[in-house]
Each structure stands twice: as structure tokens, then as C-alpha cells.
Amino acid sequence: MSEIGPVQLLSIGFDAGADFQGRIIDELARLESERTVRVLDVLFIARDPDSDETVTLEHPNAADFGGIVGELLGIELEPGTAAPAGGNGGEHSFGFTQDDIKQMAAGLAPGEAAGLLLIEHVWARDLKRAFRDAGGRMLGEGFLSPETIRAVEPQLAAVSDAIAASEQRN
């Protein structure tokens, strides 16, 4: 995996009756066209309100996507479509386990849905390689929670303002 950027699984929950209107697909297409991220796989699932089963939802290009995330969830979409499970290559031992991913799906209430996106951070390929070439190893990763951001919000705003002012001068 030396030529692939960091890979992240995003699990986004939606209440029953969510109105997508194509905005998510449009934004993903924009990010891909800018080579910021690359969508490796996507699967939309829902908790059936009648049977309480996890079901997959149809989406554009459904035939081309879902196999990898489906396998992580333990869902076989069609014979032969799921990608083989792989190890983490010893790079790090944090992140989502397969059980964590299955629990995300199991946590949906009847009628709720989730979009699971497996994305590569293309922008970080060279940075990842530079860390590795310098002998670095990943110690942790993750997004800051809203509570953590609020704790340092004045400092973040000051840094952001300073960067914006610097960019305007250049």
C-alpha cells in the first residue's frame, strides 16, 4: 500500500426520510476532480422498520460499489463482488475494527440509514511517504470532537485569521 494515501472510513447517519437531492454525490465528485480524495467504495444501508434487518439501499453506480464496505459489515452483496479481507500491514493498531463497523450498522434505529464511504486522502500521499521515508510511524489519528474544538476555538480562529491575512498579502 505504499502508493495509496491514508484510507478513512466515514459512517454518516441519516434520520428516516432524509432528503439527499444529490448534494453528497456532487460534493464527492468535486473533491475527486480536485484530487483531494478518491472514493474507494461506498455503501448505503438502512434498518428496515418492519423486519429490523440491515438492508442495502440502491444508489447510482450500485453495481460498481459496496463490495469492500459490504465485506467489512459482513454483507455479501453478490457472489464474487466482495474484496478479500486484508491485514493492516503492521502500520498501526488503531482505527475501526470490523466489529466496530458492524456495531455502527447495528446501532441504526428502525427507518434510519447510513452512508459508509471508504475514501483515500489523495492529498496526503506524498506526506505519508515523507513520514515513512524519515522513519516515522503513525501514533494516532482522528478528527477533533466539537467539544474539543470549542475548548480551543479562540486560538483556532486567531490562527485561521492570521493565515487568511497572510494569504491576502501574497
C-alpha positions as CSV (number, residue, x, y, z in Angstrom):
1,M,0.0,0.0,0.0
2,S,3.0,2.3,-0.4
3,E,1.3,4.2,-3.3
4,I,-2.0,4.9,-1.6
5,G,-2.8,7.8,0.7
6,P,-4.3,7.3,4.1
7,V,-7.6,5.5,3.9
8,Q,-10.5,6.5,6.1
9,L,-14.0,5.1,6.6
10,L,-16.7,7.6,7.2
11,S,-20.0,6.4,8.6
12,I,-22.7,9.1,8.3
13,G,-26.1,8.5,9.9
14,F,-29.4,9.8,8.5
15,D,-32.8,10.0,10.1
16,A,-35.8,8.4,8.4
17,G,-36.9,10.4,5.5
18,A,-33.6,12.2,4.8
19,D,-33.6,14.3,1.7
20,F,-30.4,13.8,-0.2
21,Q,-31.1,15.6,-3.5
22,G,-27.7,14.5,-5.0
23,R,-25.7,17.1,-3.0
24,I,-23.5,14.5,-1.4
25,I,-22.6,12.8,-4.7
26,D,-22.0,16.3,-6.2
27,E,-19.6,17.2,-3.4
28,L,-17.7,13.9,-3.6
29,A,-17.4,14.4,-7.4
30,R,-16.0,17.9,-6.8
31,L,-13.4,16.6,-4.2
32,E,-12.4,13.8,-6.6
33,S,-12.0,16.2,-9.5
34,E,-9.7,18.4,-7.4
35,R,-7.7,15.2,-6.4
36,T,-8.4,15.9,-2.7
37,V,-9.9,12.5,-2.0
38,R,-10.7,9.4,-4.0
39,V,-13.8,7.4,-3.2
40,L,-12.7,3.8,-3.0
41,D,-16.1,2.3,-2.0
42,V,-19.5,3.5,-0.8
43,L,-22.4,1.6,0.6
44,F,-25.8,2.9,1.8
45,I,-27.6,0.8,4.3
46,A,-30.8,1.2,6.4
47,R,-32.5,-0.5,9.2
48,D,-35.8,-1.9,7.8
49,P,-38.6,-0.7,10.1
50,D,-40.7,-3.8,9.6
51,S,-38.1,-6.6,9.8
52,D,-35.4,-4.8,11.9
53,E,-32.9,-6.2,9.4
54,T,-30.0,-4.2,7.9
55,V,-30.6,-3.8,4.2
56,T,-28.6,-2.2,1.4
57,L,-30.1,0.7,-0.4
58,E,-29.8,1.3,-4.2
59,H,-27.8,4.2,-5.3
60,P,-26.2,5.4,-8.6
61,N,-23.4,3.1,-9.8
62,A,-24.5,0.5,-7.2
63,A,-23.0,-2.3,-9.3
64,D,-19.6,-0.7,-9.1
65,F,-19.5,0.0,-5.3
66,G,-20.3,-1.6,-2.0
67,G,-18.2,-4.8,-2.1
68,I,-15.4,-3.7,0.3
69,V,-17.6,-1.9,2.8
70,G,-20.1,-4.8,2.5
71,E,-17.4,-7.3,3.4
72,L,-16.4,-5.1,6.4
73,L,-20.0,-5.2,7.5
74,G,-20.3,-9.0,6.8
75,I,-22.8,-8.4,4.0
76,E,-22.3,-10.3,0.8
77,L,-23.8,-8.2,-2.0
78,E,-23.4,-10.6,-4.9
79,P,-21.3,-13.7,-5.1
80,G,-17.7,-12.7,-6.0
81,T,-18.1,-8.9,-5.6
82,A,-16.6,-8.5,-2.1
83,A,-12.9,-7.8,-1.9
84,P,-10.7,-10.1,0.1
85,A,-10.1,-9.1,3.7
86,G,-6.6,-7.8,4.3
87,G,-4.4,-7.2,7.3
88,N,-3.3,-3.8,8.4
89,G,0.2,-4.4,7.3
90,G,1.5,-3.6,10.7
91,E,1.3,0.1,10.1
92,H,-0.8,0.8,13.2
93,S,-3.3,-0.8,15.5
94,F,-5.9,1.9,15.9
95,G,-8.9,2.8,13.9
96,F,-12.1,0.9,13.3
97,T,-12.1,-2.9,13.7
98,Q,-14.5,-5.0,11.7
99,D,-16.6,-5.4,14.9
100,D,-16.7,-1.6,15.3
101,I,-18.0,-1.3,11.8
102,K,-20.7,-3.9,12.3
103,Q,-21.7,-2.1,15.5
104,M,-22.2,1.1,13.6
105,A,-24.7,-0.7,11.3
106,A,-26.4,-2.5,14.3
107,G,-26.8,0.9,16.0
108,L,-29.3,2.2,13.4
109,A,-32.8,2.7,14.7
110,P,-35.7,1.3,12.5
111,G,-36.0,3.6,9.5
112,E,-32.6,5.2,9.9
113,A,-30.0,4.9,7.2
114,A,-26.2,5.3,6.9
115,G,-23.8,6.1,4.2
116,L,-20.4,4.4,4.6
117,L,-17.7,5.9,2.5
118,L,-14.2,4.5,2.1
119,I,-12.0,7.3,0.9
120,E,-8.3,7.7,0.2
121,H,-6.8,11.1,1.1
122,V,-5.0,11.7,-2.1
123,W,-3.6,15.0,-0.9
124,A,-1.7,13.1,1.8
125,R,0.1,10.5,-0.4
126,D,3.4,12.4,-0.6
127,L,3.2,13.4,3.1
128,K,2.7,9.8,4.1
129,R,5.7,8.8,2.0
130,A,7.8,11.5,3.6
131,F,6.9,10.4,7.1
132,R,7.7,6.8,6.2
133,D,11.0,7.7,4.5
134,A,12.1,9.6,7.6
135,G,11.4,6.6,9.8
136,G,8.2,7.9,11.2
137,R,5.2,5.8,12.3
138,M,1.6,6.7,13.0
139,L,0.8,7.1,16.7
140,G,-2.7,8.3,16.3
141,E,-5.3,9.9,14.1
142,G,-8.8,11.2,14.2
143,F,-11.0,14.3,13.9
144,L,-11.4,16.6,16.8
145,S,-14.8,16.4,18.5
146,P,-16.9,19.5,18.6
147,E,-16.3,19.8,22.3
148,T,-12.5,19.7,21.8
149,I,-12.8,22.3,19.1
150,R,-14.9,24.6,21.3
151,A,-12.1,24.3,24.0
152,V,-9.6,25.9,21.7
153,E,-11.9,27.8,19.4
154,P,-10.4,31.3,20.1
155,Q,-6.9,30.0,19.3
156,L,-8.1,28.3,16.1
157,A,-9.9,31.4,15.0
158,A,-6.8,33.5,15.6
159,V,-4.6,31.1,13.6
160,S,-7.1,30.9,10.8
161,D,-7.4,34.7,10.7
162,A,-3.6,35.1,10.6
163,I,-3.3,32.6,7.7
164,A,-6.1,34.3,5.8
165,A,-4.4,37.7,6.3
166,S,-1.1,36.3,5.1
167,E,-2.7,34.8,2.0
168,Q,-4.3,38.1,1.1
169,R,-1.0,39.9,1.3
170,N,0.6,37.4,-1.1
